[in-house]
Amino acid sequence: MKYIFVTGAPGSKWSSVVKNIYSSGSLDTTDNTATRLYAHSDAYSGAPMHMGSYFDPGMEFGTWFDQLGGYLKEECEAEFDRPFTGTGIRIIKSHVFAHHIDYLKTTWPDCPVVLVHRSDDACLGWWVRCGGFNITYPDYNPYYRDLDNMGYQIAQQNIAIVDARHNYNSIPVQNNYQLAEILTIQPLTDLPHDYASADITVTVI
């Protein structure tokens, strides 16, 4: 397993799902640099939740990932690997992966896809609370543009995530420790992160 793919709509709290498995020794976290952190004082007591690279149109990486299926495996992997300098399994997170689940599972069948879901309203409200278009990393402005389009993109991504959850033999996950077991990565030292109490639905395909 070379990659762990993660997708969730903006505001789905998918960043917290990723952050709370970062302590596994199996992962290459060299993409987690000082310039790729974002914390907001109104959420999580100001602790950074955006950590490491994000891949989406308009962002630092993955500017063409809305057309992912039109690229060769080698081209995709070159882009996946760009932020990293170390060894280990690399977490590749993109909102627009929601629309390319079949391509991911066909092209990298041994790599799990983590699906993170919350209701559309909860996603949009949380994303606005955490900074909205003033979020400094990653940059949501070029692709998502305005609140109307953001709401539309959230809804479409959530539809695709729910469809994938039903179309594949998805495994429901209760917390970060169980997620580490399902992903077969080394045990965590993070505090327990219970998804139900955080209003998050997490599944793995």
Secondary structure as the mmCIF struct_conf table of DSSP 4:
data_model
#
loop_
_struct_conf.conf_type_id
_struct_conf.id
_struct_conf.beg_label_comp_id
_struct_conf.beg_label_asym_id
_struct_conf.beg_label_seq_id
_struct_conf.end_label_comp_id
_struct_conf.end_label_asym_id
_struct_conf.end_label_seq_id
STRN STRN1 TYR A 3 GLY A 8
TURN_TY1_P TURN_TY1_P1 PRO A 10 GLY A 11
BEND BEND1 SER A 12 SER A 12
HELX_RH_AL_P HELX_RH_AL_P1 TRP A 14 LYS A 19
TURN_TY1_P TURN_TY1_P2 ASN A 20 SER A 23
TURN_TY1_P TURN_TY1_P3 GLY A 25 SER A 26
STRN STRN2 LEU A 27 LEU A 27
TURN_TY1_P TURN_TY1_P4 THR A 30 ASP A 31
HELX_RH_3T_P HELX_RH_3T_P1 ALA A 34 ARG A 36
STRN STRN3 LEU A 37 TYR A 38
TURN_TY1_P TURN_TY1_P5 SER A 41 ASP A 42
BEND BEND2 ALA A 43 ALA A 43
HELX_RH_3T_P HELX_RH_3T_P2 TYR A 44 GLY A 46
STRN STRN4 HIS A 50 MET A 51
BEND BEND3 GLY A 52 GLY A 52
STRN STRN5 PHE A 55 PHE A 55
BEND BEND4 ASP A 56 ASP A 56
TURN_TY1_P TURN_TY1_P6 PRO A 57 GLY A 58
BEND BEND5 MET A 59 GLU A 60
STRN STRN6 PHE A 61 PHE A 61
TURN_TY1_P TURN_TY1_P7 THR A 63 TRP A 64
HELX_RH_3T_P HELX_RH_3T_P3 PHE A 65 GLY A 70
BEND BEND6 TYR A 71 TYR A 71
HELX_RH_AL_P HELX_RH_AL_P2 LYS A 73 ASP A 81
TURN_TY1_P TURN_TY1_P8 ARG A 82 PRO A 83
BEND BEND7 GLY A 86 GLY A 86
BEND BEND8 GLY A 88 GLY A 88
STRN STRN7 ILE A 89 ILE A 89
STRN STRN8 ARG A 90 LYS A 93
HELX_RH_3T_P HELX_RH_3T_P4 HIS A 95 HIS A 99
HELX_RH_AL_P HELX_RH_AL_P3 ILE A 101 THR A 107
BEND BEND9 TRP A 108 TRP A 108
TURN_TY1_P TURN_TY1_P9 PRO A 109 ASP A 110
BEND BEND10 CYS A 111 CYS A 111
STRN STRN9 VAL A 113 HIS A 117
HELX_RH_AL_P HELX_RH_AL_P4 ASP A 120 ARG A 129
TURN_TY1_P TURN_TY1_P10 CYS A 130 GLY A 131
HELX_RH_3T_P HELX_RH_3T_P5 GLY A 132 ASN A 134
BEND BEND11 TYR A 137 PRO A 138
HELX_RH_AL_P HELX_RH_AL_P5 ASN A 141 TYR A 144
BEND BEND12 ASP A 146 ASP A 146
HELX_RH_AL_P HELX_RH_AL_P6 LEU A 147 ASN A 167
TURN_TY1_P TURN_TY1_P11 TYR A 168 ASN A 169
STRN STRN10 ILE A 171 VAL A 173
STRN STRN11 ASN A 175 ASN A 175
HELX_RH_AL_P HELX_RH_AL_P7 ASN A 176 LEU A 183
TURN_TY1_P TURN_TY1_P12 THR A 184 THR A 184
HELX_LH_PP_P HELX_LH_PP_P1 GLN A 186 LEU A 188
BEND BEND13 ASP A 190 ASP A 190
HELX_LH_PP_P HELX_LH_PP_P2 LEU A 191 PRO A 192
STRN STRN12 ASP A 194 ASP A 194
TURN_TY1_P TURN_TY1_P13 TYR A 195 ASP A 199
STRN STRN13 THR A 201 VAL A 204
#
